[in-house]
Amino acid sequence: MQVIGSPSRVSRKSPAGFTLVELLVVIAIIGVLIALLLPAVQQAREAARRMQCTNQMKQLGLAMHNYHDTFQKLPPGNSEIESLGKPRREWGWAPRILAFMEQTAIYDLIEFEKPSYDRPSGWNNTMMDDPSVVCNYKFIRMVHQQFLCPSNSQGGEAAVEDHFGTGWEISQCDYAASIGDYPNGTGVAGVGVTHTGAGNSEEFVRGVIGTLDYSAKFSDITDGLSHTYLLGECIGAWSHWQNWGSACFSSTAYPINHRNRDFLNGTLGPTVTDWRENIAFRSFHPGGANFLLCDGSVTFLSETIDGAAYRAGASKAGGEVPQLP
């Protein structure tokens, strides 16, 4: 019998919380999802970097064409060397095209008739930030982002290069001129390419830019502009012969990404003894590297490309018909 006026009893159940096991399961699921998504995010970022690299190379190709229109030949690499009876000035191809890629302000300040390493006595690196100091060395030491691959995190530091001693650091370049399949004694080369002659002689330079002052005209490229490499990717920080100011060249005598793993783990490094190994075309892009063709287009070549076809693309007048993608 219910007593009138007495409060009725209402059954209330407290809301249940997560148990420790349930919380751990949720955390594990979130961890699995992140693990699944992370590679996709990294791949998307690398795809964006590779696209930016491609666009940079296209801009370099446009500058090269404008240079050729003006001077009737491509820019030479490492020009005016003592062995040719001229004073050593060591200017690579990269500084020469600045005027054709909206860098006229810097180009006009460079004195190409003087050595690239010309600088005032008593130089110290604090002068880099002093606007009153204007000298060639200042420009070959400063970082030029247009010549660095976005996928290379090692390209932003200046380093000592070939023929330069301590205290003479040069900025890096990740795009190298194609000198053909010059082997330097260890790589696989085409017919007629010798160890001693391929550096400068027009007869032996199968590529479009030599290491010692030679550069081709487009009319010299009888294999076709769309079948011949002009530039390819390199990792300037891994070679004394790949930098922005003095010289930047590579050879197809070595496969794409040749011994990249050895450079990464420290077995090889940018020293004189590694000269035979570090002039290959290479990149941090997985599986291959970008190449700028002489017609201004850019193609990505796989590191597994057939060796003969790969070397044929570096020949300007060899009569080969390379099957490029």
VOPAGU-2260 file (C-alpha; in pm, 1 decimal, decimal comma):
REM VOPAGU-2260
SITE   aa  ch    i         X         Y         Z
SITE  MET   A    0       0,0       0,0       0,0
SITE  GLN   A    1     146,9     333,4    -111,7
SITE  VAL   A    2     153,1     601,8     143,4
SITE  ILE   A    3       0,0     924,4      16,0
SITE  GLY   A    4     243,5    1208,1       3,8
SITE  SER   A    5     556,2     992,0      14,3
SITE  PRO   A    6     803,3    1033,4    -278,3
SITE  SER   A    7     809,0     751,9    -528,1
SITE  ARG   A    8    1134,5     573,3    -579,9
SITE  VAL   A    9    1283,5     613,1    -931,7
SITE  SER   A   10    1558,6     371,8   -1039,0
SITE  ARG   A   11    1851,0     561,9   -1198,4
SITE  LYS   A   12    2151,5     388,0   -1361,6
SITE  SER   A   13    2483,2     576,4   -1371,0
SITE  PRO   A   14    2632,8     617,8   -1722,9
SITE  ALA   A   15    2913,3     371,1   -1786,8
SITE  GLY   A   16    3266,8     502,7   -1884,5
SITE  PHE   A   17    3538,8     349,6   -2100,1
SITE  THR   A   18    3720,6      62,8   -1949,7
SITE  LEU   A   19    4098,4      49,7   -1973,2
SITE  VAL   A   20    4079,7    -229,2   -2229,7
SITE  GLU   A   21    3839,9     -30,6   -2448,9
SITE  LEU   A   22    4066,1     277,7   -2430,4
SITE  LEU   A   23    4369,8      74,7   -2533,1
SITE  VAL   A   24    4177,2     -72,6   -2827,5
SITE  VAL   A   25    4076,2     275,4   -2947,1
SITE  ILE   A   26    4435,3     398,9   -2919,1
SITE  ALA   A   27    4558,1      94,5   -3111,9
SITE  ILE   A   28    4304,8     156,7   -3389,7
SITE  ILE   A   29    4408,3     522,0   -3416,5
SITE  GLY   A   30    4772,8     413,5   -3434,0
SITE  VAL   A   31    4698,8     170,6   -3717,2
SITE  LEU   A   32    4508,8     438,0   -3910,2
SITE  ILE   A   33    4798,3     685,0   -3873,8
SITE  ALA   A   34    5043,8     416,4   -3984,4
SITE  LEU   A   35    4830,5     354,2   -4292,8
SITE  LEU   A   36    4789,7     722,9   -4375,6
SITE  LEU   A   37    5148,5     836,0   -4315,7
SITE  PRO   A   38    5300,1     670,7   -4626,4
SITE  ALA   A   39    5023,1     818,8   -4838,6
SITE  VAL   A   40    5093,2    1166,3   -4697,8
SITE  GLN   A   41    5465,6    1124,2   -4758,5
SITE  GLN   A   42    5402,8    1006,8   -5114,8
SITE  ALA   A   43    5179,0    1307,2   -5177,5
SITE  ARG   A   44    5446,1    1543,1   -5046,3
SITE  GLU   A   45    5714,6    1378,6   -5259,6
SITE  ALA   A   46    5489,5    1399,2   -5565,3
SITE  ALA   A   47    5451,5    1772,6   -5500,6
SITE  ARG   A   48    5827,9    1814,4   -5460,2
SITE  ARG   A   49    5895,1    1621,6   -5779,5
SITE  MET   A   50    5646,8    1839,8   -5964,6
SITE  GLN   A   51    5819,9    2152,0   -5831,0
SITE  CYS   A   52    6154,0    2005,6   -5941,2
SITE  THR   A   53    6010,3    1944,2   -6287,9
SITE  ASN   A   54    5887,2    2302,5   -6311,0
SITE  GLN   A   55    6227,4    2435,5   -6203,4
SITE  MET   A   56    6397,6    2233,5   -6474,1
SITE  LYS   A   57    6154,6    2367,5   -6733,2
SITE  GLN   A   58    6248,8    2720,3   -6628,9
SITE  LEU   A   59    6616,3    2631,0   -6666,8
SITE  GLY   A   60    6538,0    2492,0   -7010,2
SITE  LEU   A   61    6367,7    2815,2   -7112,4
SITE  ALA   A   62    6668,2    3013,8   -6988,6
SITE  MET   A   63    6902,4    2783,8   -7183,2
SITE  HIS   A   64    6704,7    2841,7   -7502,6
SITE  ASN   A   65    6709,9    3218,0   -7452,0
SITE  TYR   A   66    7085,6    3202,1   -7391,4
SITE  HIS   A   67    7128,9    3003,0   -7712,7
SITE  ASP   A   68    6919,2    3253,7   -7906,8
SITE  THR   A   69    7147,1    3530,8   -7782,9
SITE  PHE   A   70    7490,8    3366,1   -7810,5
SITE  GLN   A   71    7417,3    3103,4   -8077,0
SITE  LYS   A   72    7535,7    2820,1   -7853,1
SITE  LEU   A   73    7467,6    2670,9   -7511,1
SITE  PRO   A   74    7654,9    2809,0   -7207,4
SITE  PRO   A   75    7993,2    2638,8   -7152,6
SITE  GLY   A   76    8093,9    2466,7   -6833,0
SITE  ASN   A   77    8410,8    2543,6   -6636,4
SITE  SER   A   78    8540,4    2770,6   -6908,8
SITE  GLU   A   79    8883,3    2921,2   -6964,6
SITE  ILE   A   80    9110,6    2664,1   -6804,8
SITE  GLU   A   81    9488,8    2690,3   -6782,3
SITE  SER   A   82    9536,4    2375,1   -6988,8
SITE  LEU   A   83    9386,6    2562,3   -7284,9
SITE  GLY   A   84    9640,9    2841,9   -7254,2
SITE  LYS   A   85    9394,6    3074,9   -7088,5
SITE  PRO   A   86    9379,7    3206,8   -6732,7
SITE  ARG   A   87    9178,6    2994,7   -6493,1
SITE  ARG   A   88    8846,0    3162,1   -6424,9
SITE  GLU   A   89    8624,1    2862,0   -6346,3
SITE  TRP   A   90    8278,5    2980,9   -6442,3
SITE  GLY   A   91    8015,6    2711,4   -6478,8
SITE  TRP   A   92    7707,7    2721,0   -6699,5
SITE  ALA   A   93    7465,0    2813,0   -6417,3
SITE  PRO   A   94    7576,6    3174,9   -6347,2
SITE  ARG   A   95    7570,3    3249,9   -6719,2
SITE  ILE   A   96    7195,0    3201,1   -6753,3
SITE  LEU   A   97    7089,9    3428,1   -6464,4
SITE  ALA   A   98    7004,0    3712,3   -6702,0
SITE  PHE   A   99    6752,8    3483,4   -6873,8
SITE  MET   A  100    6565,6    3377,6   -6559,4
SITE  GLU   A  101    6475,4    3711,3   -6397,0
SITE  GLN   A  102    6803,3    3736,3   -6206,4
SITE  THR   A  103    6946,1    4028,9   -6401,9
SITE  ALA   A  104    7023,8    4223,6   -6082,6
SITE  ILE   A  105    7279,1    3960,3   -5980,7
SITE  TYR   A  106    7401,2    3889,9   -6334,4
SITE  ASP   A  107    7486,7    4254,9   -6392,0
SITE  LEU   A  108    7706,3    4262,7   -6080,2
SITE  ILE   A  109    7909,8    3955,7   -6177,4
SITE  GLU   A  110    8241,9    4026,8   -6350,8
SITE  PHE   A  111    8290,8    3725,6   -6574,5
SITE  GLU   A  112    8626,4    3852,2   -6696,9
SITE  LYS   A  113    8758,4    3794,4   -6344,3
SITE  PRO   A  114    8780,5    3455,7   -6165,7
SITE  SER   A  115    8461,6    3326,3   -6010,3
SITE  TYR   A  116    8641,0    3314,3   -5675,0
SITE  ASP   A  117    8755,3    3678,4   -5690,6
SITE  ARG   A  118    8709,7    3845,2   -5350,9
SITE  PRO   A  119    8873,9    4126,0   -5148,8
SITE  SER   A  120    9174,5    4056,2   -4928,6
SITE  GLY   A  121    9090,5    3992,9   -4566,0
SITE  TRP   A  122    8764,5    3823,0   -4661,7
SITE  ASN   A  123    8551,6    3679,7   -4385,6
SITE  ASN   A  124    8206,4    3532,0   -4416,0
SITE  THR   A  125    8039,8    3819,3   -4230,2
SITE  MET   A  126    8093,3    4016,6   -4552,6
SITE  MET   A  127    7817,2    3808,9   -4711,0
SITE  ASP   A  128    7565,7    4028,9   -4527,4
SITE  ASP   A  129    7748,5    4355,6   -4601,5
SITE  PRO   A  130    7580,4    4526,8   -4901,5
SITE  SER   A  131    7886,0    4745,9   -4954,9
SITE  VAL   A  132    8094,9    4439,2   -5045,4
SITE  VAL   A  133    8038,4    4333,9   -5406,7
SITE  CYS   A  134    8257,8    4056,8   -5549,8
SITE  ASN   A  135    8223,8    3742,6   -5759,7
SITE  TYR   A  136    8287,2    3508,9   -5469,3
SITE  LYS   A  137    7988,8    3650,0   -5284,0
SITE  PHE   A  138    7758,0    3536,5   -5562,3
SITE  ILE   A  139    7899,8    3187,2   -5606,2
SITE  ARG   A  140    7874,6    3131,2   -5231,4
SITE  MET   A  141    7515,8    3245,2   -5181,7
SITE  VAL   A  142    7240,2    2984,5   -5206,4
SITE  HIS   A  143    7041,5    2986,5   -5533,2
SITE  GLN   A  144    6717,7    2800,1   -5464,3
SITE  GLN   A  145    6618,7    2776,1   -5832,0
SITE  PHE   A  146    6909,1    2534,7   -5880,0
SITE  LEU   A  147    6827,6    2308,1   -5582,5
SITE  CYS   A  148    6588,1    2013,7   -5592,8
SITE  PRO   A  149    6312,6    2046,8   -5328,7
SITE  SER   A  150    6359,4    1679,6   -5235,1
SITE  ASN   A  151    6723,2    1736,0   -5140,3
SITE  SER   A  152    6757,2    1852,6   -4781,8
SITE  GLN   A  153    7138,6    1865,4   -4809,3
SITE  GLY   A  154    7171,5    2132,9   -5077,0
SITE  GLY   A  155    7148,2    2451,1   -4871,1
SITE  GLU   A  156    7504,1    2453,1   -4737,8
SITE  ALA   A  157    7808,1    2587,9   -4921,6
SITE  ALA   A  158    8104,6    2349,1   -4940,8
SITE  VAL   A  159    8465,8    2327,6   -5059,7
SITE  GLU   A  160    8479,4    2221,2   -5424,8
SITE  ASP   A  161    8731,4    2100,5   -5683,4
SITE  HIS   A  162    9050,4    2315,9   -5691,7
SITE  PHE   A  163    8924,1    2519,7   -5394,4
SITE  GLY   A  164    9076,0    2497,6   -5049,5
SITE  THR   A  165    8936,0    2544,9   -4702,7
SITE  GLY   A  166    8768,7    2882,2   -4667,1
SITE  TRP   A  167    8653,5    2885,6   -5029,5
SITE  GLU   A  168    8307,9    2732,2   -5008,5
SITE  ILE   A  169    8068,0    2737,3   -5303,2
SITE  SER   A  170    7691,1    2692,4   -5309,5
SITE  GLN   A  171    7549,8    2367,9   -5445,6
SITE  CYS   A  172    7361,2    2285,1   -5764,0
SITE  ASP   A  173    7132,5    1984,5   -5813,1
SITE  TYR   A  174    7107,7    2006,2   -6192,0
SITE  ALA   A  175    7407,6    1892,6   -6394,6
SITE  ALA   A  176    7500,4    1944,0   -6758,7
SITE  SER   A  177    7517,8    1629,3   -6968,1
SITE  ILE   A  178    7874,8    1567,3   -7084,7
SITE  GLY   A  179    7773,6    1240,0   -7249,7
SITE  ASP   A  180    7899,1     903,5   -7131,2
SITE  TYR   A  181    8250,2    1007,3   -7027,8
SITE  PRO   A  182    8370,1     710,3   -6816,7
SITE  ASN   A  183    8676,4     847,1   -6636,5
SITE  GLY   A  184    8816,2     496,5   -6641,7
SITE  THR   A  185    8544,3     295,5   -6467,4
SITE  GLY   A  186    8205,8     352,9   -6630,8
SITE  VAL   A  187    8055,1     214,3   -6952,2
SITE  ALA   A  188    8104,7     450,3   -7245,9
SITE  GLY   A  189    8016,5     472,2   -7612,4
SITE  VAL   A  190    8250,5     416,6   -7905,1
SITE  GLY   A  191    8522,5     679,6   -7934,9
SITE  VAL   A  192    8493,4     813,7   -7582,8
SITE  THR   A  193    8830,6     806,9   -7411,0
SITE  HIS   A  194    8950,3     885,8   -7062,9
SITE  THR   A  195    9179,0    1166,9   -7175,8
SITE  GLY   A  196    8986,7    1319,1   -7462,5
SITE  ALA   A  197    8629,8    1346,8   -7343,2
SITE  GLY   A  198    8685,8    1645,8   -7119,2
SITE  ASN   A  199    8690,2    1914,5   -7384,3
SITE  SER   A  200    8762,0    1801,3   -7738,6
SITE  GLU   A  201    8455,7    1843,0   -7960,1
SITE  GLU   A  202    8544,5    1514,6   -8124,8
SITE  PHE   A  203    8502,5    1325,1   -7800,1
SITE  VAL   A  204    8233,8    1521,5   -7613,5
SITE  ARG   A  205    7926,4    1317,3   -7693,7
SITE  GLY   A  206    7714,6    1537,5   -7467,2
SITE  VAL   A  207    7607,4    1896,8   -7520,9
SITE  ILE   A  208    7833,5    2064,4   -7262,2
SITE  GLY   A  209    8192,3    1962,3   -7188,1
SITE  THR   A  210    8389,1    1991,1   -6867,9
SITE  LEU   A  211    8645,0    2231,4   -7015,7
SITE  ASP   A  212    8483,4    2514,7   -7211,2
SITE  TYR   A  213    8300,9    2320,8   -7484,2
SITE  SER   A  214    7931,4    2374,5   -7551,8
SITE  ALA   A  215    7720,7    2273,3   -7850,0
SITE  LYS   A  216    7496,1    2460,0   -8086,9
SITE  PHE   A  217    7148,6    2321,2   -8143,0
SITE  SER   A  218    7251,5    2254,1   -8501,7
SITE  ASP   A  219    7519,6    2016,6   -8368,8
SITE  ILE   A  220    7253,0    1797,9   -8205,5
SITE  THR   A  221    7167,5    1582,9   -8505,8
SITE  ASP   A  222    7014,7    1307,5   -8292,2
SITE  GLY   A  223    6727,3    1548,4   -8224,6
SITE  LEU   A  224    6657,0    1797,5   -7948,3
SITE  SER   A  225    6375,8    1581,5   -7811,5
SITE  HIS   A  226    6606,5    1277,7   -7784,9
SITE  THR   A  227    6909,3    1438,3   -7618,5
SITE  TYR   A  228    6969,9    1529,3   -7253,6
SITE  LEU   A  229    7062,8    1886,3   -7172,1
SITE  LEU   A  230    7054,2    1866,6   -6792,2
SITE  GLY   A  231    6984,1    1592,4   -6543,6
SITE  GLU   A  232    6945,6    1578,8   -6169,6
SITE  CYS   A  233    7246,4    1536,7   -5944,0
SITE  ILE   A  234    7316,0    1578,2   -5571,9
SITE  GLY   A  235    7568,5    1856,6   -5557,2
SITE  ALA   A  236    7649,8    1796,6   -5191,3
SITE  TRP   A  237    7792,1    1454,6   -5286,3
SITE  SER   A  238    8042,5    1574,1   -5545,8
SITE  HIS   A  239    8326,8    1825,6   -5573,5
SITE  TRP   A  240    8240,0    1871,6   -5941,4
SITE  GLN   A  241    7874,9    1964,0   -5899,8
SITE  ASN   A  242    7828,4    2315,5   -5766,8
SITE  TRP   A  243    7665,1    2638,3   -5870,0
SITE  GLY   A  244    7959,8    2861,4   -5953,0
SITE  SER   A  245    8250,7    2661,9   -6091,3
SITE  ALA   A  246    8121,8    2350,6   -6267,3
SITE  CYS   A  247    7830,1    2111,6   -6261,0
SITE  PHE   A  248    7832,2    1809,2   -6490,7
SITE  SER   A  249    7736,3    1442,0   -6491,1
SITE  SER   A  250    7794,3    1136,5   -6707,0
SITE  THR   A  251    7566,7     854,3   -6820,1
SITE  ALA   A  252    7859,5     610,5   -6801,0
SITE  TYR   A  253    7719,0     529,0   -6457,9
SITE  PRO   A  254    7357,9     420,5   -6389,1
SITE  ILE   A  255    7102,9     661,4   -6245,8
SITE  ASN   A  256    7132,9     677,3   -5864,9
SITE  HIS   A  257    7466,3     494,1   -5885,9
SITE  ARG   A  258    7572,0     394,9   -5532,4
SITE  ASN   A  259    7325,0     632,5   -5366,0
SITE  ARG   A  260    7306,4     400,1   -5067,6
SITE  ASP   A  261    7684,8     417,7   -5022,3
SITE  PHE   A  262    7668,8     797,2   -5011,3
SITE  LEU   A  263    7383,6     787,7   -4763,2
SITE  ASN   A  264    7561,5     551,2   -4524,3
SITE  GLY   A  265    7894,9     730,1   -4555,1
SITE  THR   A  266    8087,7     467,0   -4752,7
SITE  LEU   A  267    8142,6     727,9   -5024,7
SITE  GLY   A  268    8174,8    1104,3   -4997,8
SITE  PRO   A  269    8259,8    1416,8   -5200,6
SITE  THR   A  270    8635,7    1363,4   -5208,1
SITE  VAL   A  271    8889,7    1348,1   -5488,0
SITE  THR   A  272    8920,7     970,4   -5450,6
SITE  ASP   A  273    8548,4     937,3   -5522,3
SITE  TRP   A  274    8572,9    1124,7   -5853,3
SITE  ARG   A  275    8500,0     810,2   -6051,7
SITE  GLU   A  276    8181,9     738,6   -5859,2
SITE  ASN   A  277    8013,7    1070,5   -5789,2
SITE  ILE   A  278    7961,8    1217,5   -6136,2
SITE  ALA   A  279    7652,2    1007,2   -6203,5
SITE  PHE   A  280    7306,5    1153,5   -6248,3
SITE  ARG   A  281    7114,3    1092,5   -5927,0
SITE  SER   A  282    6834,6    1228,2   -5710,1
SITE  PHE   A  283    6637,5    1178,3   -5389,1
SITE  HIS   A  284    6324,5    1097,7   -5590,2
SITE  PRO   A  285    6235,8     731,0   -5541,6
SITE  GLY   A  286    6321,9     516,2   -5841,2
SITE  GLY   A  287    6489,6     760,5   -6077,3
SITE  ALA   A  288    6562,5    1121,6   -6168,7
SITE  ASN   A  289    6430,3    1407,4   -6381,7
SITE  PHE   A  290    6603,4    1497,8   -6709,0
SITE  LEU   A  291    6571,2    1815,6   -6912,6
SITE  LEU   A  292    6583,5    1745,3   -7285,8
SITE  CYS   A  293    6726,5    1989,2   -7536,7
SITE  ASP   A  294    6379,0    2079,1   -7665,2
SITE  GLY   A  295    6289,2    2212,5   -7319,1
SITE  SER   A  296    6073,2    1921,8   -7205,6
SITE  VAL   A  297    6133,2    1726,9   -6884,5
SITE  THR   A  298    6107,2    1350,7   -6846,0
SITE  PHE   A  299    6150,5    1118,7   -6549,2
SITE  LEU   A  300    6385,8     827,6   -6618,0
SITE  SER   A  301    6376,1     513,7   -6407,7
SITE  GLU   A  302    6695,7     391,9   -6245,7
SITE  THR   A  303    6622,3      55,8   -6410,7
SITE  ILE   A  304    6633,0     196,9   -6765,6
SITE  ASP   A  305    6829,0     -12,2   -7015,8
SITE  GLY   A  306    7192,5     101,9   -7008,3
SITE  ALA   A  307    7238,4     132,6   -7384,7
SITE  ALA   A  308    6918,0     334,2   -7424,9
SITE  TYR   A  309    7014,9     553,5   -7131,3
SITE  ARG   A  310    7359,6     630,3   -7273,2
SITE  ALA   A  311    7215,0     694,5   -7618,3
SITE  GLY   A  312    7015,8     985,1   -7478,8
SITE  ALA   A  313    7338,4    1157,4   -7378,5
SITE  SER   A  314    7479,8    1148,2   -7730,6
SITE  LYS   A  315    7409,9    1454,6   -7944,3
SITE  ALA   A  316    7523,7    1307,6   -8276,5
SITE  GLY   A  317    7573,2     935,2   -8229,7
SITE  GLY   A  318    7298,9     820,9   -8463,1
SITE  GLU   A  319    7117,1     628,9   -8189,4
SITE  VAL   A  320    6741,8     647,0   -8142,3
SITE  PRO   A  321    6685,7     619,4   -7766,6
SITE  GLN   A  322    6345,3     499,6   -7650,2
SITE  LEU   A  323    6274,2     760,8   -7384,2
SITE  PRO   A  324    5942,5     769,1   -7195,3
